[in-house]
Amino acid sequence: MTNDYLDRSNYVKGLLLLIGKDKKITDTERDFLHKIGKTLDFNKKFIERAIDELFENKYLGNKPPVFSQKHYAEAFLRDAIKVGFVDNDLSS
């Protein structure tokens, strides 16, 4: 049995971690995460708050996401690459 909600949550968490690596959040990164959140059926206000509280969220940690379903892992890798280039500034 798989936990779809946990996979979706880990997906958003993983993208948040990537977006926050350079210690700034651009409007294009914010828009990208809103699109992903909508696709994964998350409330817009939830995503907005997660973005706004990214740097203060001590529970977010820094471990990469783990998925129970292969299709989430594959989609996450594609979106992780996209988020790296979404603001036209690939940061380390």
C-alpha positions in Angstrom: 0.0 0.0 0.0 1.4 3.4 -0.9 0.9 6.8 0.7 0.0 9.2 -2.0 -0.3 12.2 0.3 3.2 11.5 1.8 4.7 11.3 -1.7 3.0 14.5 -2.7 4.2 16.2 0.5 7.7 15.0 -0.1 7.6 16.3 -3.6 6.8 19.8 -2.5 9.3 19.6 0.4 12.0 18.5 -2.0 11.3 21.4 -4.4 11.2 23.9 -1.5 14.6 22.6 -0.4 16.0 23.2 -3.9 14.5 26.6 -4.2 15.9 27.7 -0.8 19.5 26.5 -1.5 20.6 30.0 -2.7 18.8 31.7 0.2 16.5 33.7 -2.1 13.2 33.0 -3.7 12.5 34.6 -7.1 9.0 35.3 -8.5 9.6 32.7 -11.2 10.5 30.0 -8.5 7.4 31.0 -6.6 5.2 30.7 -9.7 6.7 27.4 -10.5 6.0 26.0 -7.1 2.4 27.3 -7.2 1.9 25.4 -10.5 3.3 22.2 -9.0 1.2 22.6 -5.9 -1.9 23.0 -8.0 -1.0 19.9 -10.0 -0.5 17.9 -6.8 -3.8 19.2 -5.4 -2.4 21.4 -2.6 -4.3 24.5 -1.4 -2.8 27.7 -2.8 -2.6 29.3 0.6 -0.7 26.3 2.0 1.9 26.5 -0.8 2.2 30.3 -0.3 2.7 29.9 3.4 5.3 27.1 2.9 7.2 29.4 0.5 7.0 32.4 2.9 8.1 30.4 5.9 10.8 28.4 4.1 13.8 29.9 5.8 12.2 29.9 9.3 10.9 26.3 9.1 13.1 24.3 11.4 11.2 21.1 10.7 11.9 21.1 7.0 15.4 19.6 7.4 17.7 19.1 4.5 17.4 15.5 3.5 16.3 14.7 0.0 12.8 13.3 -0.5 12.1 9.6 -0.6 9.1 8.4 -2.6 7.1 5.2 -2.3 6.0 5.4 -6.0 8.4 5.4 -8.9 6.4 7.9 -11.0 6.7 10.5 -8.2 10.5 10.1 -8.1 10.8 10.3 -11.9 8.5 13.4 -12.1 10.4 15.0 -9.2 13.7 14.6 -11.0 12.3 16.3 -14.0 10.9 19.2 -12.0 14.0 19.5 -9.9 16.0 20.1 -13.1 13.4 22.7 -14.2 13.5 24.5 -10.9 17.2 24.8 -11.2 16.9 26.8 -14.3 13.5 28.5 -13.8 15.1 31.8 -12.7 17.9 31.6 -15.4 20.5 31.3 -12.6 21.7 27.9 -11.8 23.0 28.2 -8.3 25.2 25.7 -6.5 
